C-alpha cells in the first residue's frame, strides 16, 4: 500500500449572527463522505508563501468556487486560525487554515462535492450531527467560535479516535 501524503487545505467559514453555513459532503468525496462540514479545498503548501495573506489565498477560494460552488465570487474576509493533526480516518497529517468568507449570491453546489447546504446554530449543528465523526475543520471552528464568544461552549459532537476504525 502506498503511503498517503500529508493533506493541506483551506476552509471557508460563512457565518451570520449566531449561525454558520454547513455543507453536506458528497458520498463520492474521498475524505469524510456524507458528513456535514465547511467549505474546503486541498492545496499544495508550496503554492502559498504566507497563509495569512488574504490575497495569496484568494486564488484557492476562486478554484474552490469554480469546482464546487458554481463559480460564485468568494470574498475572503479574514484569517481565523489553523491547526494540524493526524487523528483522522485517513491516518495522515492534516493541516488546515480557516478563513471567514462571504458570497454576493448563494453558491450553486456541485453535487460531486456538496449535496446540500444549511444554516445552523451551534446547538442545531450538535443535534443534527450527533452521530457523525467530525474532522479537524470542525474541531478548529468549534474551538474558535467558543473562544471568540460566538457560542457558549464547544459544540463538536464526536471526534475521530482509533476505535472508530475498528
Secondary structure by P-SEA (a helix, b strand, c coil): ccccccccbbbbbbbcccbbbbbbbcccccccccccccbbbbbcccccccccccccaaaaaaaaaaccccccccccccccccccccccccccbbbbbbbbbccccccccccccccbbbbbcaaaaaaacccccccaaaaaaaaaaaaacccccccccccccccccc
